[in-house]
Amino acid sequence: MNDVRLLQISDPHLFADPHGELRGVNTLASLQRVLGDVRNRQLRFDAVLCSGDIVNDEVEGYAHFARELGRIGRPVYCLPGNHDRPDQLRRALEAPPFQVCGHADLGAWRIILLDSTVPDKAGGHLAPEELERLDEALRSSAHFAFVCVHHHPVPMSSRWLDALGIDNADDLFAVLDAHAHVRVLSWGHVHQNFDERRRGVRLLATPSTGAQFLPLSAQFAVDARPPGYRRLTLRADGTVETEVIWVARDAQDANRARGS
């Protein structure tokens, strides 16, 4: 089988107003800049994965996402974040190339998309039916598994942010630990890069296409990092190659990106 190439974006936080800003960043223009960087680099990819917070509480923002991602000519796999409205998200992105939650098989890999949102809560929780769906998706296929969720399941060493992760992460890991073919657990929400391993599983967080959170901060703080996205190559032998690409907004950002 061929390798699978993914682009992962996260936390666009789009508004109804195309000029809407979050933490001083025009979120639509920033997403467009990220997608422009992908085009300029002429990156090859089989699908796009968006790990939540597509909009910033304004469901009209889904139209911007559908327009920008719909023109790339590849499947776009999505899941909700705490600023999304899951029902409206599914309605807005119900037709190809979009898929919301569920799973998809690409090459030797199964991509599994989970919903960790809780109505009116910033933190995450995986309901019993989501954990059952995950277990079934893993039991029913021998494909290597790439599991994606919005909220972080492990501490980020950031006191304010770690109060907003998955509150039953032990239940998630109990399911994952029972299946030896799980290779990756990936998430958004934290607006920063993270890359570690747990029991042979790669743990990855992908930065926002907009503003980033300052890592290792006890209190909320915005990082100076520019927008980012993740490139992944899922090898047919179950190994993974990945990197975060930072997208400069201006000359100052370009210097930071080169120094990363």
C-alpha positions in Angstrom: 0.0 0.0 0.0 1.0 3.6 -0.5 1.9 6.0 2.2 -0.8 8.4 3.3 -0.1 12.1 3.4 -2.2 14.4 5.7 -2.4 18.1 6.4 -3.7 18.8 9.8 -5.1 22.3 10.6 -6.8 23.3 13.8 -8.7 26.0 15.6 -9.4 28.5 12.8 -12.0 30.3 15.0 -13.9 31.8 12.0 -16.5 34.5 12.5 -19.5 35.5 10.4 -17.7 38.8 9.6 -14.8 38.0 7.2 -12.9 40.7 9.0 -13.5 39.3 12.5 -10.5 39.1 14.8 -9.5 37.0 17.7 -6.6 38.0 19.9 -5.5 40.6 17.3 -5.6 38.1 14.3 -8.0 38.2 11.4 -8.9 34.5 11.6 -10.2 34.1 8.0 -7.2 35.9 6.5 -4.9 33.8 8.6 -6.5 30.6 7.5 -6.2 31.8 3.9 -2.5 32.5 4.5 -2.0 29.0 5.8 -3.7 27.4 2.8 -1.7 29.7 0.5 1.5 28.5 2.1 0.5 24.9 1.4 0.0 25.9 -2.3 3.2 27.8 -2.5 5.2 24.8 -1.1 3.3 22.6 -3.6 2.8 20.0 -0.8 1.3 16.7 -1.9 -1.4 15.4 0.4 -4.3 12.9 0.3 -6.6 14.6 2.8 -7.0 17.5 5.3 -7.8 17.0 8.9 -9.3 19.8 11.0 -9.3 19.1 14.7 -12.0 21.5 15.9 -13.0 25.1 16.7 -13.8 25.8 13.1 -15.8 28.8 14.2 -15.7 31.1 17.2 -19.3 30.5 18.3 -20.8 32.1 15.1 -22.2 29.3 12.9 -22.2 31.7 9.8 -18.4 31.2 9.9 -18.9 27.6 8.5 -19.6 29.1 5.1 -16.1 30.6 5.0 -14.6 27.3 5.9 -16.7 25.4 3.4 -15.6 27.8 0.6 -11.9 27.8 1.4 -11.5 24.1 2.0 -14.0 23.0 -0.6 -11.8 24.2 -3.4 -8.7 22.2 -2.6 -10.0 19.0 -4.2 -9.3 16.6 -1.4 -11.3 15.0 1.4 -11.6 17.2 4.5 -12.2 15.3 7.8 -13.6 17.4 10.6 -14.6 17.2 14.2 -16.2 19.7 16.6 -14.4 21.8 19.2 -15.9 23.6 22.2 -16.5 26.8 20.1 -18.4 24.8 17.5 -22.0 23.9 17.4 -21.9 20.2 16.5 -25.4 20.0 14.9 -24.9 23.1 12.8 -21.4 21.9 11.9 -22.8 18.6 10.6 -25.4 20.4 8.6 -23.0 23.0 7.1 -20.5 20.3 6.1 -22.7 17.4 5.3 -21.7 16.9 1.6 -18.3 15.8 0.1 -15.5 16.7 0.3 -16.4 17.1 4.0 -16.9 14.4 6.6 -17.7 15.2 10.2 -16.7 12.5 12.8 -17.0 8.8 12.0 -13.9 7.1 10.4 -12.2 6.8 7.1 -9.8 4.3 5.7 -6.8 5.5 3.7 -4.2 3.1 2.6 -3.1 1.0 5.6 -4.6 3.5 8.0 -7.9 4.1 9.6 -8.6 7.8 10.7 -11.0 7.9 13.6 -12.7 11.3 14.5 -14.1 11.7 18.0 -16.4 14.3 19.5 -15.2 15.4 22.9 -17.5 18.5 23.2 -19.8 19.2 26.1 -22.6 21.7 25.6 -21.7 25.1 27.0 -18.4 23.9 28.5 -14.9 24.7 27.5 -13.5 21.4 28.7 -13.9 18.0 27.1 -15.5 14.7 28.0 -15.9 11.5 25.9 -19.4 10.1 26.4 -19.9 6.3 26.7 -21.3 6.1 23.2 -18.2 7.9 21.8 -15.9 5.4 23.6 -18.0 2.5 22.3 -17.8 3.9 18.8 -14.0 4.2 19.1 -13.7 0.6 20.4 -15.8 -0.7 17.6 -13.8 1.3 14.9 -10.7 -0.3 16.4 -12.0 -3.8 16.7 -13.5 -3.9 13.2 -10.3 -3.1 11.4 -6.6 -4.2 11.4 -5.6 -0.9 9.8 -3.1 1.2 11.8 -5.2 3.7 13.7 -4.9 7.5 13.8 -7.3 8.8 16.4 -8.2 12.5 16.5 -10.1 14.5 19.1 -10.3 18.2 19.9 -9.5 18.4 23.6 -6.1 17.3 25.0 -6.0 14.0 26.9 -2.6 14.6 28.6 -1.4 17.5 30.7 0.3 20.4 28.8 2.1 21.7 31.9 -0.1 24.8 31.8 -2.3 25.2 34.8 -5.1 27.2 33.2 -5.2 25.1 30.1 -5.0 21.7 31.9 -8.3 22.5 33.6 -9.9 22.4 30.1 -8.8 19.0 28.8 -10.6 15.7 28.6 -11.9 15.0 32.1 -12.1 11.2 31.6 -8.9 10.7 29.6 -8.2 7.5 31.6 -11.3 6.0 29.9 -9.9 7.0 26.5 -6.5 5.4 27.2 -8.2 2.2 28.5 -9.7 1.7 25.0 -6.6 2.7 23.1 -4.4 0.5 25.3 -6.5 -2.5 24.4 -5.6 -2.2 20.7 -2.0 -2.7 19.6 -2.5 -1.2 16.2 -3.1 2.4 17.5 -0.2 4.5 16.3 -1.3 8.2 16.8 -3.5 10.2 19.1 -3.8 13.8 17.9 -5.7 16.9 19.1 -6.2 20.7 18.7 -7.6 23.1 21.4 -4.2 23.9 22.9 -3.0 26.3 20.2 0.6 25.0 20.4 2.9 22.2 19.2 3.2 19.0 21.2 5.0 15.8 20.3 5.6 13.0 22.7 5.0 9.2 23.0 3.0 7.0 25.4 3.2 3.2 25.2 4.3 3.3 21.5 1.6 5.8 20.5 2.6 9.2 19.1 0.8 12.0 21.0 0.5 15.2 18.8 -1.1 18.6 19.3 -1.3 20.9 16.3 -1.1 24.7 16.5 -3.9 27.1 15.5 -4.1 28.6 12.0 -4.5 31.8 14.0 -3.0 32.9 17.4 -1.1 30.5 19.7 -1.2 30.0 23.4 2.1 30.5 25.4 3.3 27.0 26.4 4.1 26.2 30.0 2.1 29.2 31.2 0.3 29.1 34.6 -2.1 31.8 33.4 -3.6 32.5 30.0 -1.1 34.2 27.7 -0.8 34.5 23.9 2.4 33.3 22.3 4.3 35.3 19.7 4.4 32.2 17.4 2.8 32.8 13.9 0.0 30.6 12.5 0.9 26.9 11.9 -0.2 23.6 10.6 1.0 20.0 10.7 2.2 17.8 7.8 2.1 14.0 8.4 3.2 11.1 6.4 1.6 7.8 7.6 3.8 5.1 6.3 2.4 1.7 5.1 4.6 0.0 7.8 2.8 2.0 10.6 5.5 4.5 11.2 4.8 8.3 11.2 6.8 11.3 10.0 5.5 14.7 10.9 6.5 18.3 11.2 4.8 21.6 12.2 5.1 24.4 9.6 4.9 27.9 10.9 3.5 30.5 8.5 5.0 34.0 8.7 2.6 37.0 8.8 5.4 39.5 8.3 9.2 39.9 8.3 9.3 39.5 12.1 7.3 36.3 11.9 9.6 35.0 9.2 12.6 35.4 11.4 10.8 33.5 14.2 9.8 30.8 11.9 13.3 30.3 10.5 14.6 30.1 14.1 12.1 27.5 15.2 
